[in-house]
């Protein structure tokens, strides 16, 4: 990927990430987050991590963000009016944020910042290499994670289940517990 | 280098223009074809000169659908309702058309041709992760409908938007599973390689099309694809009798036309996907690089250029035939109820898709095609 494109996309990702926290409307924030995810995915693809890039679009931009959209719709979130709370709280919050930014600056500022460009072999981000790593070196971790997710799915179905004849999901929950 | 660049640009433009003109053809077929099936006459009024009418020729309605309708659409007032989110209301139609248009570029529409010593593949972008690219761009199609429904400040539109989102997310899963079993069969994500893998014959006569090895996946992709296009019998997001027009109820003029165009472009895209994954793409039965090898030993030699061009024509014929089939399904079936739609998706197609992937995996391992 040519450097100017890399810088342009990076800047775009930062600007849209800023949009996520600056926008007052939750839907606009969500759109900015989708834009961030997309630009980062394009950066991945540009750096030859093609599969990771496309998976990011499929999983995050295509599925998880839609879930966020549903949550925003169903909770009926309104436009935020601004920070609320006690003045002392706001003051303390601003102070903590300023400290955090200073800390970040000292960590990231040169000469501590060491940028190293390594040239990965061609095809290191291909599906074959990704699948090879996932299903040989990390097979146990991968399978355990999938069992964990399955347990979560079964658990949520058990909790939300309605018994025949009742409209009360709590009846099923009593049985499940 | 330059000739490849120029060819790439031409192919990309060609693919998008082909998608748009196919949509226009589908619009015509929608009007006159549905009239034919439902025993009506259909559009038969507009003429350019009135000459044909005076000479007593029957009006086929071509002017109506290809010129009069689009001109009418784009010259109408572009109305934005009060309280609507102006920016998103304007963005939504293009957000729904854009993913479909960029998906066209990975579809292989032919083999390779030789131009002044350069071998040029007949696909706009030959991606190694083509199937992943497809799934990624199709997944993004949700946002157009969702945001159109939300930004219109209208209850019917929001209901339509929510329905569209839930439906597309549910059926994308079945679509992905159908595509996964084809990927496993051919061992590649590259669409051109998948089409190449469907060349040749079994038992001396049966083309090696994936529809014969993966019939279940074909049905899955057909149903899930029809659901993705949001048309009858899966048109719950816009169901006219309950939601009036669903997520794009508050759109008029050109933006409304863009939504309709998206519908037809999606129909063309689904037909292209089915052709590429299951009907051998540009492959013609018994046609090899050098000519026809008919079952029974007959051989008809053909020049390479003719073979390539015939492949492009074969691809188009298959796509148009599938488009017509999808259209005919539309005018034949009634609409599903919402619970039926969800049950079909989650309890019918997804388990079937998983089962198909499992069986495919066993067969692939048993036949020893794992590297």
HADDOCK unambig.tbl for C-alpha pairs under 7 A between the chains (distance, minus, plus):
assign (segid A and resid 54 and name CA) (segid B and resid 132 and name CA) 6.25 0.50 0.50
assign (segid A and resid 54 and name CA) (segid B and resid 133 and name CA) 6.33 0.50 0.50
assign (segid A and resid 54 and name CA) (segid B and resid 136 and name CA) 6.17 0.50 0.50
assign (segid A and resid 57 and name CA) (segid B and resid 136 and name CA) 5.66 0.50 0.50
assign (segid A and resid 58 and name CA) (segid B and resid 135 and name CA) 6.70 0.50 0.50
assign (segid A and resid 58 and name CA) (segid B and resid 136 and name CA) 4.65 0.50 0.50
assign (segid A and resid 58 and name CA) (segid B and resid 139 and name CA) 6.33 0.50 0.50
assign (segid A and resid 62 and name CA) (segid B and resid 139 and name CA) 4.88 0.50 0.50
assign (segid A and resid 62 and name CA) (segid B and resid 140 and name CA) 5.50 0.50 0.50
